[in-house]
Amino acid sequence: MDLTLWISFIGTVLILALTPGPSVLLATANSMKYGAKKTTGTILGDLSANLLQIILASSGLASIIISSGELFQLIKWFGVAYLIYIGISKIISTPKIELNKKNSKDRSFLNLYNEGFLMSAANPKAIVFFAALFPLFINESLPFIPQVIVLGATFLIIDGLSLFVYAFFATRLKNYLEDNEKVHLQNKIVGSLLILSGLMLSTVRRTNN
């Protein structure tokens, strides 16, 4: 694994992990209702779905590398454009975040796991996201599978730690997550960083090719 690309990948994923998306909101809401310990089920379910999506996306990328190196380069540029698109979307979007405040009966670990898995697996954009993101950080001169394993494990660890932090501090973060103005400001900052990251990666590609 190219160390420079890996560090760039870590930075990009950390930026993405800062944004409270559906997975964060579900983990936070469940933590407030059932406790941080049981919410581990929700988080593991989400990460399991992400792992499946990474495998599916990487399988497609492996086929493309074998069939056409030029097409893989095109996908890399698509990844740059997609990263910038995500950044712009976060800047212009108006967040409407609502945490479920209704009391619910106690639920099992397996039930919460299934909820987290289904919520993440039901998002078809996730496969597109992984297929667009990973090529940006893959060195074609190195073996493909080990690099994907490193990128996949890195993403799951960072994403998982982010969800655990949100779940652990759920009560304290509740007021923040329900303040749309604060979340909107954070989205603007995160969006700007994503655009900058995409532009920097595009420069690296031009230099290397």
N, C-alpha and C positions, 0 to 999 in steps of 0.2 A: 504494500500500500504506500502510495506517495505521501510522505509526511506533510508536505505543504498543502496538498489537496485535502487531506484528512482534517487538518487544523481549520481550513476554510469551511469544510463541511460542519464541523463542530460549531463554529461561529454562526453559520446560517441556521442550523437546527435550534440553537439556543435562542436566536431571535424569534423564530417561529413559536417556540415553546412559551415565550412571554405572553403571547396573545391568548386571552380566554375564549376558546372555541367551545363547540358542543361537548367535547370530552371533558374539558375542565368544568363546565357548568354542571354536567351530570355527576361528576365525582364530588364536586362541592356540595351540591344539593343532597346527595346520598349521605355524605359525611355528616351533614347537619341533622339528618333524620335518623340515621342508623349507627353513626359513629365511624371514626376513621378506620378502625380495624376491619369492620365488615366491608367498607368501601374498597378494600384491597381486591375484593371480588370484581367490582366494577372496573377497576384499573387493569387487572389481569385480563379481563374479557376484552377490553379495548386493545391492549397490546397484542393479544392473540390474533385479533382480526387484522391488525397492522402487519403482523408477521406473515399472515397468509397473503395479504395484498402485496407485500414486498416480494414474496416468492413468485407470485403470478407476474408482477411487473418485470422482475429480473429475468424470468424465463423468456419473456418476449424480447428483452434487450439482448440476451445471449444469442438468440436466433438471428437478430439483425446484425450483430457483429460478425457472425459466421458468414452471412449472405452478402453483406455490403458494408464496408468500412465507411464509404461516403455517406450512406444513409444514417449511420450512427453519428457522424459529424453533424448532419442536419438536425438530428434529434438533440444534440448538445446545444445548438443554437436555439432550438425550440425551448429548451430548458431555461436558457437565459431570458428569453422573451416571457416565458411563463412565470419566472421568478419576479420579473418587473411588473407583470400583470397582477400578481398577487399583492405586491406592494401598493400599486395604484388603487386596487380594489379596497384595501384596508384604509387608505387615506380618505377615499370619497364615501365610504359606507357609513351609514348612520346606525350605530348599535342599538338594539332593543333587547336588552338582557333582563330576563325575569326568572328568578329562582322560585321553584315550587314551594310554597309555604304551608301547604296542606299537610295535616298529620296523616301518616300512613301506618298500616300495621307492620309489625316486624317482618323482615324478609330474610331468606336464607342466603348464605354465601353463594351457592350455585345460582340462585335466582338473580342475584346482583351481577354475577359473572355473565350470565346469558344476556342480561340487559346491556351491559357494556359491550359485549361482543356484537350483538345485533345492531346496536346503534352505530358502531364503527363500520361494520361490514356492509351496512345498508347504504353507505356513502360511495357511489361509483366514482366520484372525483378523486378518491384516495389513490386508486391504481394509476390514474393519469398523473397525479402528483409525484408518486414514487418513480414512475417511468420518465418523468421530465427532470426530476431532481438528481437522481443518481448518476446519469451520464456526465453531468458537469464535473463530477469528482472522481471519474474513472480514468486511469492512465491506460491507454490501449496497448502500450508496450509491455504491460504487466499482466499476469493471469487474471482473468475476469472474476471467477468465482470467489477467490479469497478477498478481493476488494469489496465485492457485494456483501460478503459475510461481515466484514469490518464495518461497512457503512450501515448495514441493517442493524447490527448489534449496537452501534453507536447511537443510531436514531432511537431505538427502543429504550435504551438506558436513559438517555436525556429526557425523552418524552415521559417515561415512567416516573423518573424522579420529579419532574415538573408536576405531574398529576398528584403524586404523594404529598408534595409541598402544599399544593392548593387544598388537598383534602385535610391535611393536618391543621392548616390554619383557616379552615372553612369559616368558622364563626367570625374571626377577625376580618376575613376578606369579604364577608357578606355585604357590608355596607359599600365597599369599594366596587364590587361586581354589579351592584344595583345602581351605581352612579354612572349613567350613560355618558355624561360629559367627561368624566375621568377616563372611562374606557375608550371613548372616542379619541382623546388626546394620546393615549397609549397606542391606539391603532395607527395614528398619524406618525408617531415616532417609529414604531415597528415597520410600517409601510415604507417609510423613507430609508430605513436601514436595509430592507429587502431590495429596494430599487438600487441602492448603492452597491450591495453585494452582487446583484445581477450585472451591473455595469463593470465592476471590477473583474468578475469572472469572464466577461466578454473580452476584456482587454488581454487577459491571460491567454485565452484561446487564440487571439490574433497573433500574439507573440510566439506561441508554440507551433503554430501551423505555417 
